[in-house]
Amino acid sequence: MDPPMSEGSYYNPPPVQKRNVRQKAHQRHQPGGYGGGGMGSSHLFDDTSADQHGPMPGPGQQYAGVDFLQAPVTNMAFQYGTNMASQGKEYVEKNLDRFVSVSKLKYYFAVDTGYVVKKLGLLLFPFTHKNWAVQYNKSEPVAPRYEINAPDLYIPVMAFVTYVLVAGLVLGTQNRFTPEQLGITASSALIWLVVEIMAILFSMYVCNVQAEVKTLDLLAFCGYKYFGMILSSLAGLLFNSTGYYTVFIYMSITDAFFLIRTLRLIIMPETESDSIARTSKRRIYLLLFIAALQPFFMYFLTNHLRPSTTTVES
């Protein structure tokens, strides 16, 4: 029985405890298995692609698989290149002796500072030198550092490199320098040196001269002319055409004289049975031919570096 209400008061019914209808409905309609569930489920139209495929990879993880695949390929290429380089080195070391003996090649670079200074002085002033014979020690020539008359390859190689650098300097002062022109200068000088050696060997074959002249000795003797080419080019740079021709003529004479006195003991050896008076004329012609080649190639390889009239006027 409800209590009586007094005047001016209102009836407040007790609160009714409501059941969680939404929760029960969700539990009633929640699918219990694959293919189960009702049509009224709130998950029917939900996007479940994120749950199936997982979260999207970040920028740093996107190429992780590609780097994992490229790493073995890079290592394999590096290992293959290393093996090829080692095999090539072994091949060169094994087959280099077929063409040039390494021990003999070291002989031509056995020089020191004193030898280089004396040799350059001999190339500049060969007229006062008296003894041109090479000394031997147990049937082998003495190393160049102990014998000024011995041929070497250090001076020709360094002179060749210096000639290319001086050519680039001269071309730069004449506003004609380009990398292609410098490459042409170096390659043409090297090619003509090979042609010169081949021409000398062919002339020795035609003249039937069986002299004990090694190919490396000829390479050294013919390479000394680069020293005169350097001085001629620098003289042309400093004193124009007059300086070029003056130094060129002098260095041509000294280089030819140097080769005649050096190769005379090899091509025309003096013995009791074969003196200079009885020497074959072919050997004399061969010796003069080798000496005449030096000024020819010196002018041929430095003529484009000679300052012209238009360059001087400008």
ZAVEXPA-527420 format. One record per residue: x, y, z of N, C-alpha, C in turn; chain. Coordinates in steps of 0.001 Angstrom, whole numbers, plus 500000, padded with zeros to 6 digits. Layout:
! ZAVEXPA-527420
R      n_u      n_v      n_w     ca_u     ca_v     ca_w      c_u      c_v      c_w   c
R        X        Y        Z        X        Y        Z        X        Y        Z   A
...
***
This chain:
! ZAVEXPA-527420
R      n_u      n_v      n_w     ca_u     ca_v     ca_w      c_u      c_v      c_w   c
R   500849   498831   500000   500000   500000   500000   500888   501223   500000   A
R   500507   502132   499126   501312   503335   498975   501082   504244   500154   A
R   502151   504903   500610   501985   505837   501710   501199   507046   501277   A
R   500518   507632   502183   499701   508805   501837   500599   509969   501491   A
R   500160   510721   500513   500885   511900   500071   500333   513110   500757   A
R   501191   513871   501253   500787   515124   501850   500531   516159   500810   A
R   499906   517204   501226   499578   518272   500287   500836   518995   499849   A
R   500904   519212   498616   502068   519920   498040   503213   519042   497726   A
R   503116   517761   497873   504227   516835   497541   503849   516005   496363   A
R   504817   515461   495743   504625   514644   494536   505110   513271   494811   A
R   504615   512328   494040   504970   510931   494222   506171   510627   493343   A
R   507233   510124   493949   508458   509737   493233   508578   508235   493271   A
R   508323   507580   492164   508439   506112   492137   509893   505697   492241   A
R   510134   504540   492803   511522   504046   492931   512112   503748   491574   A
R   513377   503943   491450   514014   503702   490127   513985   502227   489765   A
R   513722   501995   488497   513638   500625   487981   514986   500255   487385   A
R   515531   499134   487797   516797   498642   487257   516577   498022   485894   A
R   517086   498742   484818   516927   498254   483448   518082   497346   483075   A
R   517726   496291   482411   518731   495340   481949   519464   495909   480717   A
R   520680   495514   480583   521497   495963   479431   521023   495235   478202   A
R   520004   495843   477612   519374   495189   476458   520315   495156   475272   A
R   521075   496274   475079   521974   496329   473922   523051   495273   474040   A
R   523563   495059   475274   524602   494062   475458   524078   492680   475216   A
R   522869   492413   475711   522272   491100   475487   521991   490852   474032   A
R   521531   491902   473352   521256   491732   471926   522533   491450   471162   A
R   523595   492119   471577   524875   491872   470908   525367   490448   471144   A
R   525135   489976   472396   525539   488616   472684   524677   487603   471955   A
R   523375   487978   471757   522473   487051   471101   522734   486951   469618   A
R   523166   488050   469018   523384   488066   467565   524843   487880   467187   A
R   525757   487721   468158   527182   487550   467839   527408   486202   467202   A
R   528127   486142   466044   528320   484839   465366   529159   483924   466206   A
R   528760   482703   466264   529471   481714   467058   530483   480964   466286   A
R   530488   480990   464997   531438   480239   464166   531506   480822   462803   A
R   532258   480145   461957   532443   480607   460576   531142   480401   459835   A
R   530591   481461   459317   529339   481381   458587   528140   481596   459478   A
R   528343   481735   460769   527237   481964   461667   526928   483421   461776   A
R   525913   483736   462631   525565   485116   462881   524341   485537   462127   A
R   523704   486535   462638   522472   486988   462020   522708   488166   461124   A
R   521635   488565   460461   521702   489672   459536   521759   490996   460263   A
R   521322   491004   461507   521308   492255   462236   522596   492571   462934   A
R   523637   491787   462697   524911   492037   463369   525496   493354   462905   A
R   526067   494076   463873   526689   495366   463529   528032   495199   462839   A
R   528575   493979   462826   529876   493728   462186   529729   493260   460755   A
R   528524   493297   460227   528326   492752   458878   529024   493606   457836   A
R   528968   494911   458008   529546   495816   457005   530844   496464   457490   A
R   531455   495880   458507   532734   496424   458988   533865   496072   458030   A
R   534864   496948   457935   536052   496731   457081   537054   495883   457841   A
R   537183   494667   457413   538098   493726   458069   539382   493512   457284   A
R   539664   494371   456270   540881   494176   455471   542131   494441   456284   A
R   542011   495388   457253   543181   495678   458085   543526   494513   458979   A
R   542481   493751   459426   542754   492610   460279   543345   491455   459513   A
R   542965   491333   458223   543458   490205   457428   544884   490435   456955   A
R   545198   491644   456529   546506   491920   455936   547500   492511   456924   A
R   547060   492875   458080   547971   493438   459061   548196   494918   458825   A
R   548942   495573   459654   549193   497022   459510   550099   497307   458330   A
R   549918   498479   457742   550722   498889   456597   552157   499128   457035   A
R   553132   498692   456243   554526   498894   456646   554917   500348   456566   A
R   555849   500724   457403   556339   502097   457423   557312   502349   456287   A
R   557761   503583   456136   558704   503909   455048   560008   503150   455158   A
R   560491   502892   456360   561761   502185   456515   561652   500706   456303   A
R   560387   500159   456466   560205   498731   456304   559761   498356   454913   A
R   559479   499327   454044   558911   499017   452745   559910   498310   451843   A
R   561236   498698   451932   562253   498117   451068   563148   497138   451806   A
R   562690   496667   452934   563520   495724   453684   563690   494423   452925   A
R   562607   493969   452292   562698   492735   451525   563585   492868   450306   A
R   563516   494062   449665   564358   494283   448480   565826   494311   448868   A
R   566159   494996   449980   567549   495008   450440   568021   493619   450831   A
R   567116   492823   451366   567495   491466   451748   567837   490629   450535   A
R   567157   490916   449398   567443   490169   448177   568662   490718   447457   A
R   568890   492043   447556   570015   492634   446841   571345   492380   447530   A
R   571344   492228   448841   572597   492024   449563   573361   490798   449081   A
R   572740   489611   448927   573503   488460   448410   574009   488675   446999   A
R   573214   489383   446153   573648   489631   444778   574879   490540   444762   A
R   574863   491573   445620   576016   492469   445683   577260   491752   446176   A
R   577099   490950   447204   578239   490189   447721   578774   489207   446693   A
R   577857   488609   445939   578287   487665   444909   579065   488378   443804   A
R   578583   489573   443385   579287   490321   442347   580658   490776   442833   A
R   580727   491222   444089   582021   491650   444645   582994   490484   444732   A
R   582491   489325   445160   583351   488150   445251   583821   487707   443872   A
R   582919   487792   442886   583285   487404   441520   584345   488347   440963   A
R   584179   489683   441212   585185   490632   440742   586528   490437   441412   A
R   586509   490095   442709   587766   489839   443417   588481   488616   442858   A
R   587706   487580   442575   588309   486369   442003   588885   486633   440617   A
R   588158   487405   439816   588654   487724   438478   589938   488552   438556   A
R   589994   489504   439502   591208   490321   439637   592401   489479   440075   A
R   592170   488570   441013   593273   487707   441459   593724   486769   440345   A
R   592766   486249   439581   593137   485380   438461   593903   486152   437391   A
R   593478   487404   437133   594202   488214   436154   595605   488541   436605   A
R   595769   488799   437915   597102   489082   438445   598001   487870   438317   A
R   597460   486690   438627   598253   485470   438491   598621   485208   437036   A
R   597676   485494   436127   597959   485266   434707   599069   486189   434220   A
R   599016   487468   434642   600047   488418   434212   601407   488027   434780   A
R   601431   487621   436063   602701   487231   436675   603285   485979   436022   A
R   602430   485058   435596   602923   483834   434978   603376   484043   433545   A
R   602671   484929   432803   602954   485093   431383   603796   486316   431063   A
R   604114   487145   432077   604930   488316   431791   606345   487936   431397   A
R   606836   486846   431961   608193   486406   431633   608333   485960   430187   A
R   607195   485656   429533   607284   485279   428118   607730   486452   427263   A
R   607371   487652   427667   607697   488833   426880   608856   489611   427502   A
R   608763   489908   428782   609793   490676   429467   610073   490021   430804   A
R   611343   489781   431063   611718   489230   432359   611635   490328   433420   A
R   610966   490013   434508   610792   491007   435564   612139   491368   436185   A
R   612984   490378   436370   614309   490660   436949   615141   491536   436017   A
R   615044   491302   434715   615766   492154   433765   615162   493549   433693   A
R   613839   493625   433860   613198   494934   433817   613593   495784   435019   A
R   613801   495150   436169   614235   495890   437357   615629   496484   437166   A
R   616426   495849   436321   617780   496359   436085   617747   497770   435510   A
R   616784   498034   434626   616714   499332   433951   616191   500442   434857   A
R   615676   500087   436016   615184   501094   436960   616041   501170   438219   A
R   617192   500504   438188   618106   500551   439337   618959   501801   439243   A
R   618359   502946   439561   619043   504231   439454   618931   504958   440789   A
R   619702   506007   440910   619613   506893   442065   619717   508332   441578   A
R   619673   509253   442515   619683   510671   442150   620990   511073   441482   A
R   622102   510554   441986   623388   510889   441391   623487   510453   439942   A
R   622971   509247   439659   623007   508774   438270   622153   509657   437363   A
R   620959   510016   437829   620057   510825   436998   620697   512172   436665   A
R   621325   512795   437630   621961   514093   437395   623114   513952   436405   A
R   623940   512931   436578   625069   512725   435671   624600   512362   434256   A
R   623539   511567   434175   623043   511164   432856   622457   512348   432110   A
R   621711   513182   432801   621160   514369   432148   622280   515312   431716   A
R   623322   515404   432529   624472   516209   432119   625161   515634   430900   A
R   625225   514296   430804   625815   513658   429632   624973   513894   428387   A
R   623647   513901   428534   622784   514185   427384   622896   515632   426929   A
R   623179   516519   427862   623334   517932   427497   624708   518223   426894   A
R   625756   517609   427440   627132   517873   426984   627848   516543   426769   A
R   627547   515838   425670   628200   514546   425431   629561   514672   424753   A
R   629945   515863   424355   631162   516015   423551   632433   515847   424379   A
R   632344   516085   425655   633535   515985   426504   633690   514607   427149   A
R   632728   513724   426926   632806   512393   427533   633774   511527   426735   A
R   634630   510780   427422   635677   510012   426755   635366   508520   426697   A
R   635121   507917   427828   634915   506476   427887   633420   506164   427745   A
R   633053   505464   426655   631651   505136   426381   631349   503655   426590   A
R   632321   502872   427002   632109   501438   427188   631366   501178   428498   A
R   630521   500155   428456   629756   499752   429636   630567   498703   430393   A
R   630710   498883   431676   631454   497938   432495   630597   496713   432809   A
R   631256   495560   432898   630573   494293   433165   631125   493685   434449   A
R   630241   492959   435098   630609   492237   436312   630137   490797   436165   A
R   631081   489883   435905   630765   488475   435700   629784   488289   434531   A
R   630188   488814   433381   629414   488714   432131   628060   489387   432198   A
R   627801   490187   433185   626553   490938   433287   626883   492418   433430   A
R   626129   493279   432749   626419   494713   432850   626155   495240   434254   A
R   626912   496221   434633   626759   496829   435944   625472   497639   435974   A
R   624844   497709   437127   623591   498458   437277   623808   499916   436907   A
R   622777   500576   436371   622947   501974   435948   623410   502912   437050   A
R   623045   502639   438288   623454   503549   439361   624969   503580   439546   A
R   625639   502514   439065   627093   502453   439175   627788   502688   437841   A
R   627034   502799   436757   627628   502941   435430   626807   503961   434637   A
R   627438   505084   434337   626719   506147   433643   626434   505795   432191   A
R   627217   504908   431600   627008   504520   430206   625923   503463   430028   A
R   625445   502887   431114   624415   501849   431012   623062   502474   430668   A
R   622287   501826   429800   620958   502357   429479   619989   502123   430639   A
R   619073   503034   430767   618046   502909   431800   616705   503317   431211   A
R   615645   502947   431900   614291   503308   431473   613635   504319   432407   A
R   614304   504653   433483   613714   505615   434418   613633   507011   433787   A
R   614737   507451   433205   614749   508775   432583   613800   508836   431387   A
R   613777   507848   430474   612809   507920   429371   611351   507943   429837   A
R   611011   507152   430858   609618   507129   431330   609235   508462   431955   A
R   610085   508980   432823   609799   510261   433454   609809   511396   432441   A
R   610695   511307   431448   610731   512337   430412   609472   512286   429553   A
R   608960   511097   429304   607725   510971   428525   606556   511617   429263   A
R   606437   511332   430555   605349   511922   431349   605499   513440   431416   A
R   606715   513899   431611   606952   515343   431678   606663   516012   430339   A
R   606988   515334   429256   606692   515884   427929   605196   516084   427736   A
R   604398   515137   428190   602942   515274   428068   602444   516448   428909   A
R   602983   516611   430117   602579   517727   430973   602993   519070   430378   A
R   604198   519127   429839   604655   520369   429216   603823   520681   427972   A
R   603440   519659   427236   602580   519880   426077   601238   520477   426501   A
R   600679   519972   427610   599433   520552   428113   599613   521997   428544   A
R   600771   522326   429144   601046   523697   429549   601156   524623   428343   A
R   601875   524176   427329   602048   525001   426131   600718   525195   425418   A
R   599941   524133   425300   598639   524264   424653   597712   525174   425444   A
R   597838   525155   426772   597014   526049   427582   597367   527506   427383   A
R   598661   527801   427259   599061   529191   427014   598645   529668   425622   A
R   598454   528733   424705   598015   529082   423355   596507   528974   423188   A
R   595783   528764   424291   594315   528641   424270   593849   527507   423354   A
R   594618   526446   423328   594264   525285   422505   594156   524015   423327   A
R   594139   524157   424639   594146   522973   425489   592747   522365   425584   A
R   592691   521067   425354   591505   520253   425597   591979   518889   426088   A
R   591194   518210   426899   591601   516856   427318   591817   515916   426140   A
R   591016   516079   425098   591194   515219   423924   592528   515491   423245   A
R   592907   516770   423155   594186   517111   422530   595357   516583   423336   A
R   595251   516623   424657   596322   516079   425496   596419   514565   425342   A
R   595273   513892   425244   595298   512448   425019   595880   512083   423671   A
R   595576   512891   422649   596147   512643   421318   597663   512822   421347   A
R   598146   513822   422070   599590   514051   422169   600297   512866   422820   A
R   599739   512370   423916   600369   511242   424615   600311   509967   423784   A
R   599162   509672   423209   599029   508433   422438   599868   508464   421168   A
R   599939   509610   420503   600744   509693   419281   602235   509540   419586   A
R   602686   510126   420710   604090   509968   421083   604419   508515   421389   A
R   603516   507824   422049   603752   506418   422373   603718   505549   421118   A
R   602790   505822   420241   602675   505021   419008   603904   505219   418123   A
R   604347   506459   417976   605510   506709   417129   606791   506152   417732   A
R   606833   506040   419046   607994   505388   419668   608034   503906   419303   A
R   606883   503260   419322   606814   501848   418917   607178   501701   417443   A
R   606691   502617   416606   607021   502575   415177   608528   502752   414966   A
R   609134   503623   415737   610576   503836   415623   611357   502579   415994   A
R   610964   501926   417070   611645   500686   417474   611489   499614   416413   A
R   610289   499483   415879   610048   498480   414835   610847   498800   413577   A
R   610980   500073   413243   611758   500452   412060   613232   500118   412246   A
R   613757   500332   413437   615168   500001   413700   615393   498499   413640   A
R   614510   497728   414256   614652   496270   414214   614527   495735   412789   A
R   613623   496307   412022   613480   495876   410625   614719   496248   409811   A
R   615287   497399   410075   616503   497803   409358   617676   496897   409722   A
R   617756   496498   410968   618810   495565   411366   618625   494215   410682   A
R   617380   493815   410493   617126   492542   409799   617494   492646   408321   A
R   617146   493756   407699   617451   493931   406279   618963   494026   406050   A
R   619642   494731   406936   621092   494877   406806   621850   493654   407296   A
R   621148   492696   407829   621749   491456   408324   622783   491749   409409   A
R   622402   492634   410303   623283   493010   411405   622846   492220   412629   A
R   623684   491338   413065   623391   490515   414229   624144   491064   415447   A
R   623699   492205   415861   624324   492870   417001   623579   492505   418275   A
R   624284   492530   419356   623683   492208   420648   623009   493449   421226   A
R   621969   493874   420528   621185   495028   420965   619830   494524   421431   A
R   619535   494714   422685   618259   494284   423235   617183   495316   422918   A
R   615959   494819   422869   614846   495713   422571   614677   496772   423653   A
R   614889   496402   424904   614786   497376   425987   615902   498412   425916   A
R   617070   497985   425413   618151   498964   425224   617770   499995   424162   A
R   617192   499523   423066   616731   500458   422037   615628   501367   422560   A
R   614749   500809   423380   613692   501629   423969   614269   502731   424850   A
R   615314   502391   425585   615954   503395   426438   616675   504456   425605   A
R   617437   504014   424592   618183   504966   423776   617255   505907   423015   A
R   616167   505367   422489   615220   506207   421747   614374   507075   422676   A
R   614261   506681   423932   613466   507471   424871   614187   508673   425427   A
R   615509   508735   425235   616260   509888   425740   615935   511167   424980   A
R   615368   511048   423802   615071   512251   423024   613952   513082   423642   A
R   613144   512486   424532   612081   513261   425179   612653   514380   426040   A
R   613867   514184   426531   614508   515230   427313   614773   516461   426453   A
R   615278   516233   425250   615480   517351   424327   614173   517972   423873   A
R   613126   517170   423726   611816   517696   423339   611235   518594   424420   A
R   611471   518243   425675   610981   519077   426782   611670   520432   426768   A
R   613005   520416   426627   613753   521678   426616   613375   522538   425415   A
R   613132   521924   424271   612753   522695   423079   611380   523340   423260   A
R   610442   522587   423837   609095   523126   424048   609106   524263   425063   A
R   609869   524098   426136   609956   525167   427137   610657   526402   426572   A
R   611676   526188   425742   612355   527325   425118   611417   528068   424173   A
R   610589   527336   423460   609596   527990   422618   608555   528743   423416   A
R   608222   528225   424589   607254   528912   425446   607817   530211   426012   A
R   609106   530209   426317   609728   531385   426941   610279   532373   425921   A
R   610844   531864   424815   611540   532734   423863   610973   532629   422449   A
R   609769   532138   422332   609083   532068   421039   609829   531151   420062   A
R   609663   531387   418798   610208   530487   417779   611727   530464   417767   A
R   612342   531598   418064   613811   531644   418052   614393   530719   419106   A
R   613849   530762   420295   614319   529867   421346   614029   528408   421042   A
R   612883   528160   420409   612549   526773   420071   613555   526189   419091   A
R   613802   526899   417997   614702   526361   416979   616142   526278   417475   A
R   616557   527201   418306   617926   527163   418815   618165   525933   419682   A
R   617252   525718   420645   617400   524569   421529   617153   523266   420774   A
R   616213   523281   419829   615931   522072   419065   617146   521629   418255   A
R   617798   522545   417597   618971   522185   416778   620092   521654   417666   A
R   620326   522319   418789   621397   521867   419675   621096   520493   420251   A
R   619878   520261   420738   619539   518971   421327   619489   517876   420270   A
R   619171   518197   419036   619210   517195   417966   620640   516733   417718   A
R   621566   517679   417714   622969   517323   417501   623505   516489   418665   A
R   623202   516909   419889   623712   516176   421055   623110   514777   421142   A
R   621825   514642   420827   621199   513323   420905   621746   512393   419830   A
R   621930   512907   418619   622504   512082   417553   623938   511689   417881   A
R   624712   512614   418403   626092   512305   418788   626114   511263   419913   A
R   625239   511408   420860   625163   510451   421972   624855   509038   421470   A
R   623911   508907   420550   623558   507582   420041   624675   506995   419188   A
R   625333   507817   418398   626431   507302   417559   627560   506756   418430   A
R   627942   507483   419455   629028   507028   420306   628620   505834   421164   A
R   627354   505743   421523   626910   504633   422367   626691   503357   421550   A
R   625986   503482   420418   625675   502296   419619   626845   501846   418745   A
R   627833   502669   418577   628978   502268   417747   629692   501060   418346   A
R   629795   501012   419671   630457   499879   420310   629616   498601   420241   A
R   628332   498742   419955   627453   497570   419883   627272   497106   418448   A
R   627010   498046   417568   626777   497683   416164   628090   497454   415415   A
R   629097   498222   415742   630398   498075   415091   631476   497818   416134   A
R   631518   496642   416713   632529   496359   417747   633930   496327   417145   A
R   634870   496859   417880   636256   496914   417417   637015   495701   417943   A
R   637422   494841   417037   638246   493685   417383   639432   493635   416431   A
R   640294   492705   416717   641474   492591   415872   641120   492159   414459   A
R   640100   491346   414317   639726   490850   412998   638729   491748   412294   A
R   638126   492648   413030   637096   493495   412419   637268   494904   412980   A
R   638061   495709   412347   638303   497073   412784   637310   498002   412089   A
R   637431   499303   412425   636506   500263   411828   636717   500369   410318   A
R   637966   500237   409871   638232   500351   408432   637589   499230   407643   A
R   637464   498044   408260   636888   496906   407543   635393   496730   407810   A
R   634823   497594   408633   633413   497429   408993   632550   497585   407763   A
R   631521   496761   407726   630610   496810   406587   629932   498170   406512   A
R   629748   498623   405284   629062   499901   405097   627613   499845   405576   A
R   627044   498670   405551   625654   498555   406011   625528   498884   407479   A
R   626508   498524   408276   626463   498857   409693   626597   500366   409910   A
R   627443   500989   409077   627596   502443   409191   626295   503128   408803   A
R   625679   502680   407725   624408   503258   407307   623320   503028   408363   A
R   623344   501875   408965   622357   501596   410018   622552   502530   411206   A
R   623799   502738   411575   624082   503622   412707   623662   505061   412393   A
R   623936   505523   411197   623532   506869   410807   622009   506989   410687   A
R   621372   505904   410266   619913   505912   410156   619265   506059   411535   A
R   619791   505339   412509   619238   505441   413867   619459   506830   414442   A
R   620626   507391   414192   620916   508734   414693   620060   509794   414011   A
R   619755   509602   412721   618950   510592   411992   617478   510516   412366   A
R   617036   509385   412890   615630   509271   413293   615285   510167   414474   A
R   616266   510423   415324   615974   511188   416539   615549   512624   416239   A
R   616292   513399   415467   615808   514760   415159   614487   514761   414395   A
R   614295   513765   413546   613046   513714   412783   611847   513576   413701   A
R   611890   512623   414637   610760   512428   415540   610668   513553   416573   A
R   611795   514137   416932   611740   515270   417854   610967   516436   417244   A
R   611234   516729   415999   610523   517829   415333   609070   517448   415053   A
R   608854   516210   414684   607497   515765   414355   606573   515829   415571   A
R   607101   515545   416755   606277   515497   417965   606213   516832   418702   A
R   607033   517802   418306   606997   519114   418969   606625   520246   418031   A
R   606413   519937   416775   606103   521007   415829   604774   521668   416153   A
R   603787   520898   416637   602486   521496   416955   602537   522337   418235   A
R   603617   522195   419003   603799   523018   420195   604608   524275   419923   A
R   605183   524355   418762   605999   525531   418411   605098   526751   418286   A
R   605473   527869   418897   604636   529078   418796   604647   529620   417378   A
R   603475   529806   416826   603364   530310   415462   603376   531832   415462   A
R   603385   532390   414282   603430   533850   414152   602154   534496   414642   A
R   601019   533847   414334   599737   534403   414771   599605   534378   416288   A
R   600171   533314   416906   600097   533225   418364   600937   534314   419016   A
R   602126   534578   418447   602993   535595   419016   602372   536980   418882   A
R   601769   537274   417705   601162   538580   417494   599971   538806   418409   A
R   599183   537739   418639   598037   537896   419511   598451   538055   420969   A
***
